[in-house]
Amino acid sequence: MAAVIFTVDAESEMGFWRIDNEEVAEVAAQNNDALIPFASIDPARGKMGAREARRLIEEYGVRGFKFHPSQQGFTPNDRKAYVLYEEIAAAGLPALFHTGQTGVGAGVPGGMGILLHYSNPMYLDQVAADFPTMPIIMAHPSFPWQDEALAVATHKPTVYIDLSGWSPKYFPPNLVQYANTLLKHRVLFGSDYPVITPDRWIADFEKLDIKADARPLIMRENAIKLLKLQ
C-alpha cells in the first residue's frame, strides 16, 4: 500500500504555523517505496506561493498539491489562486481539494470560524474549465453536495473523486452507482488516516456492492495512472 502525505497551509486564515513542505517531501524521499509527497500552499501567498510551488516541483519532486478551501478561507475559483494553479498545470500535476463538510472545528463554538460553503464542489467546475489539462481530485464524499460533485466529475473529464474520510458503509447510493459505471476510471481509494485506518476502510469497502471490474480500478489502477507511478 502507498500513501499520499501532505500538510495544510492555512496560516493566513487560521493562524496555524504550517509544517514545511520541504519536511514532508524529505520524509517521503526517505520512504519512497510507500510515500508520495504532495505540497500545500495557501493561495493567499500569491506570486510568492507560485515561486514556492515551482521550487518544490523542481527541487523536491512533489507529485501534487493539496487545498482545503474551508480552512484556507477561499473559493477555489477565486482568481487569486490562479497564479498557483498555473504552476501546477504547467507541471502536469494534480490539485487535490477538500470538498464537503469538514471535521475540523466540528462541535466547537462557531466551528472555529470555518465556513463550509468554500468547499462546495461546484466551485471546481470553473477551475476545471479554466485549467482543462490540470487533474483535479475532489477529496471525500462531498456531503451535503454529492450530486454537485458527481455532476462536475461527469462533465469535466479531468476531475476525479477520492473516497477518503468516510467509511464506505455510509456512501450514498448515487456515489456507489457512479463509481460502478460512468466514473469507475476516475474514483480513487483513500482512507484519510489517521481519521480512518486503511484496514477498517477496506473491510467496509469489501462489503459494498462494487462490480468486479470497478474494484481494482478504484483500489489501485486509477491512482497508478493519475500519479504516473509506472
Backbone hydrogen bonds, N-H to C=O, Kabsch-Sander energy under -0.5 kcal/mol:
donor,donor_aa,acceptor,acceptor_aa,energy
3,A,34,A,-3.0
5,I,36,I,-2.4
10,A,8,V,-1.0
14,M,10,A,-2.7
15,G,10,A,-0.8
15,G,11,E,-1.4
16,F,10,A,-0.6
24,V,20,D,-1.5
25,A,21,N,-2.5
26,E,22,E,-2.5
27,V,23,E,-2.3
28,A,24,V,-2.2
29,A,25,A,-2.2
30,Q,26,E,-1.6
31,N,27,V,-0.7
31,N,28,A,-0.9
32,N,29,A,-0.9
34,A,31,N,-2.2
35,L,31,N,-2.5
36,I,3,A,-2.8
38,F,5,I,-2.5
39,A,64,G,-2.5
45,R,42,D,-2.4
46,G,43,P,-1.9
48,M,45,R,-1.2
49,G,45,R,-0.8
50,A,46,G,-1.7
51,R,47,K,-2.2
52,E,48,M,-2.1
53,A,49,G,-2.4
54,R,50,A,-2.1
55,R,51,R,-2.2
56,L,52,E,-2.6
57,I,53,A,-2.1
58,E,54,R,-2.6
59,E,55,R,-3.1
60,Y,55,R,-0.6
60,Y,56,L,-1.1
61,G,57,I,-0.7
62,V,56,L,-1.5
63,R,37,P,-3.4
65,F,94,P,-1.8
66,K,39,A,-3.2
67,F,96,L,-3.2
72,Q,68,H,-2.9
73,G,69,P,-1.3
74,F,69,P,-1.6
78,D,75,T,-2.6
81,A,78,D,-2.2
82,Y,79,R,-1.2
83,V,79,R,-0.5
84,L,81,A,-0.8
85,Y,81,A,-2.1
86,E,82,Y,-2.3
87,E,83,V,-0.8
88,I,84,L,-1.8
89,A,85,Y,-3.3
90,A,86,E,-2.1
91,A,87,E,-1.4
92,G,89,A,-1.3
93,L,88,I,-2.1
95,A,135,P,-2.6
96,L,65,F,-3.6
97,F,95,A,-0.5
97,F,137,I,-3.0
98,H,67,F,-2.4
99,T,139,A,-1.3
100,G,119,S,-2.5
101,Q,143,F,-2.9
106,A,103,G,-1.5
108,V,105,G,-1.8
111,G,108,V,-3.5
112,M,109,P,-1.1
113,G,110,G,-2.1
114,I,111,G,-1.9
115,L,70,S,-0.6
116,L,114,I,-0.5
118,Y,115,L,-0.7
119,S,116,L,-2.3
120,N,117,H,-1.7
123,Y,120,N,-1.7
124,L,121,P,-1.3
125,D,122,M,-1.3
126,Q,122,M,-0.6
126,Q,123,Y,-0.6
127,V,123,Y,-1.1
128,A,124,L,-2.8
129,A,125,D,-1.7
130,D,126,Q,-2.3
131,F,127,V,-2.1
134,M,131,F,-1.6
136,I,158,T,-2.5
137,I,95,A,-2.7
138,M,136,I,-0.6
138,M,160,Y,-3.0
139,A,97,F,-3.2
139,A,137,I,-0.8
143,F,141,P,-1.6
145,W,142,S,-4.1
149,A,145,W,-2.1
150,L,146,Q,-2.4
151,A,147,D,-2.3
152,V,148,E,-2.4
153,A,149,A,-2.5
154,T,150,L,-2.3
155,H,151,A,-1.5
156,K,152,V,-2.7
159,V,156,K,-1.8
160,Y,136,I,-3.4
161,I,186,R,-2.3
162,D,138,M,-2.4
163,L,188,L,-2.4
165,G,191,S,-1.0
166,W,163,L,-0.7
170,Y,167,S,-2.3
171,F,168,P,-1.7
175,L,172,P,-0.8
176,V,172,P,-1.7
177,Q,173,P,-2.6
178,Y,174,N,-2.1
179,A,175,L,-2.3
180,N,176,V,-1.4
181,T,177,Q,-0.7
181,T,178,Y,-0.5
183,L,178,Y,-2.5
184,K,181,T,-1.6
186,R,183,L,-2.3
188,L,161,I,-2.4
189,F,218,I,-2.1
195,V,192,D,-2.2
201,W,197,T,-2.4
202,I,198,P,-2.9
203,A,199,D,-2.2
204,D,200,R,-2.1
205,F,201,W,-2.4
206,E,202,I,-2.2
207,K,203,A,-0.6
207,K,204,D,-0.7
208,L,205,F,-1.5
210,I,208,L,-2.2
214,A,211,K,-0.6
215,R,211,K,-2.0
218,I,214,A,-2.4
219,M,215,R,-2.5
220,R,216,P,-1.7
221,E,216,P,-2.2
222,N,217,L,-2.5
224,I,220,R,-2.1
225,K,221,E,-2.0
226,L,222,N,-2.5
227,L,223,A,-2.8
228,K,225,K,-0.5
229,L,224,I,-2.1
230,Q,224,I,-0.6
